[in-house]
C-alpha cells in the first residue's frame, strides 16, 4: 500500500506544482517555458505508477525500464512538439517530478519509523 500512497502523493504534488508553473509562465510572458515545465511535471509523475506496475507484475526490470523510458520520452517529445513547449523546461519538469517522488518516499519512510 505504501507504493500506491507514494505514487498518489507524487501525482498530486506534481500536478499542483505544474499548475503554478503554468500560471507563472503565462503571467511572466514565458508561456513555452511554463507549458514545458508543467507538462514535464505531469509526464514525470507517471513514472512512479509505471514502475509500481512493473514491480507488481514481476516483469524483467531491464526490459520494462527501457520500454517505460521510451514511452515517457516519446510522450515528452510529442507534447513538446504539439504545444511548442520548451524542451529544456520539459526535461526540468520530469526531473522535478522525480524529486517530488523521492520526497514522497522519504516522507513515507520517516512516517514508518
Steps between C-alpha positions, in 0.01 A plus 500: 500500500794736560589497131149608406510780757836625372375500139182685595689762697748542215226551242303740721804711590633499143164609357475779759852622421424468126201731543717756675769470230246544222343808656843649581618440143194671357515794744873553437461480122694172481219273384722239323708460816196480728325250272816291473558496874137415572490224240828355625370489856186316395683258269770435761240426765375207287837329541424389855179325396677326213777379732244375752320301230825346378589391852149363564512293182852379572597588144868490399618833638755591230260445210215667686721797587602549137137484389391738776770754421429475126129560565560800725762646264271459199212660687724792601615554141143496368380742770792737439425499127121535528505779756819678384634448850858557604676163492745610769211597727329169424810309608525714813136417572562126466799533734287703741235226508769248587617725783140520623481119493819471704358747750178299525697179556718662768192640669339155499820349637511750785137425586570129540787552743 
